[in-house]
Amino acid sequence: MTSAQRSSRTKTRIASRLVATALVTGLAGLAVAVPAASAASPGAASASGRAALQKDVDAILGTGSVGVVARSSGPRGQYSATAGVADTATRQPARAGDRFRIGSATKTFVSTVILQLVGEGRISLDDTVDHWLPGAVSGNGNDGRDITVRQLLQHTSGLYDFTADFPEMTTADGFQADRYTTWTPEQLVAIAMRHKPNFAPGAGWGYSNTNYVLAGMIIEKATGRSWQQEVTRRIIHPLGLRHTSAPDTESWIAGTHLHGYSSFYGTGTTMDVTALNPTAAGSAGAMISTTADLSRFYSALLGGRLLRPAQLAEMKTTVRAEGLDAVWPGARYGLGLQEVPLSCGGSYYTHGGDIPGFSTRDGISADGRRVVVVATTGDSAPDQSTEKAKNALVDRELCATSGK
């Protein structure tokens, strides 16, 4: 394979892997059977819901995942299901409370902090990147004077995604060579600046992790504290997310956790990739959490407990997302949240994430009352069956608890 072919192939893989909720799936027009409404008692409904969730989790495991943990919260109660193992060396079963790397689901936390600062009058969504980070976005046709904070959060900046050139995220050899390397946000942005923008600011939609690295840098410039510190003091601590963290250079996952495994699209033998210096993802994807903590966060966010009404409305105001629309017709992207149609009518909000060895998918009703989160480890099956099964679980759970 030539270097040009390898580069093209890598970019295609990364674009599909890192876009939230639709990162690596070819799920278009998925038909999901919705259970009929039941008049059973709450206890019976909860037992039925738990059994249905377990069946879907087992189906995901059957596609080749190593470990699966899912949680559903709604009118039928709160329940979890697990399958597979947390660690292939010890054969420890996956546990409902296991921590895992959440990848790009980090973006919703970062966007929430930015929007809190907007509500406080400290940042404007119409501020330019250059206003906060003079000269950071420049060269090869990139110009921070023409890109707004809103366009960063919305992925309409046109900026190149640095991960497409990042071997640590794309190849087995690259991961092994750089898994403990510390990267600064400036270095990650500089990788993107080697390339021309994909389109003029506001002229299209394209998922780019560079956008959220810049958003993290703006948080630090506006507050004098790192994005990790702001996410911790504004979200993690107030909500009591005891098993959620926004690490800096720590390469381990504290407490009981799922181990991640990957062969990097077959570029090497499957390896344990749990240990990773998360600065490689930074404010675009470094966080760690659990299904319970993520459920609490999403419920608080969509329920209006973290943002003022005006800022929550901004977050939920979406634009057409061409890259996602090919997977789910009608899918749209807001400010750190994606909106996806439900098979039973209506829509839900989401922002999944992928980082080597780990994948997170989630779905939240518009009012935050219904939440489902599923985390898996291992590579997705080449035939897309893993992704179809995960997205079917999310859709089925939300439809089953929607009262439709």
HUZIUR-V228961 format. One record per run of one state. SS is the DSSP state (A for helix, B for strand, O for the rest). FROM is the first residue (numbers start at 1). TO is the last residue. If there is no record, write none. Layout:
# HUZIUR-V228961
((SS & FROM & TO) (SS & FROM & TO))
This chain:
# HUZIUR-V228961
((O & 1 & 2) (A & 3 & 18) (O & 19 & 41) (A & 42 & 61) (O & 62 & 66) (B & 67 & 74) (O & 75 & 76) (B & 77 & 87) (O & 88 & 91) (B & 92 & 93) (O & 94 & 98) (B & 99 & 101) (O & 102 & 102) (A & 103 & 119) (O & 120 & 127) (B & 128 & 128) (A & 129 & 132) (O & 133 & 137) (B & 138 & 139) (O & 140 & 141) (B & 142 & 143) (O & 144 & 147) (B & 148 & 148) (A & 149 & 154) (O & 155 & 161) (A & 162 & 165) (O & 166 & 166) (A & 167 & 170) (O & 171 & 171) (A & 172 & 178) (O & 179 & 184) (A & 185 & 193) (O & 194 & 208) (A & 209 & 223) (O & 224 & 226) (A & 227 & 239) (O & 240 & 244) (B & 245 & 245) (O & 246 & 256) (B & 257 & 257) (O & 258 & 260) (B & 261 & 262) (O & 263 & 270) (B & 271 & 272) (O & 273 & 277) (A & 278 & 280) (O & 281 & 281) (A & 282 & 284) (O & 285 & 287) (B & 288 & 289) (O & 290 & 290) (A & 291 & 302) (O & 303 & 308) (A & 309 & 316) (O & 317 & 318) (B & 319 & 320) (O & 321 & 321) (A & 322 & 325) (O & 326 & 331) (B & 332 & 333) (O & 334 & 337) (B & 338 & 341) (O & 342 & 346) (B & 347 & 350) (O & 351 & 352) (B & 353 & 355) (O & 356 & 357) (B & 358 & 364) (O & 365 & 370) (B & 371 & 377) (O & 378 & 384) (A & 385 & 400) (O & 401 & 404))
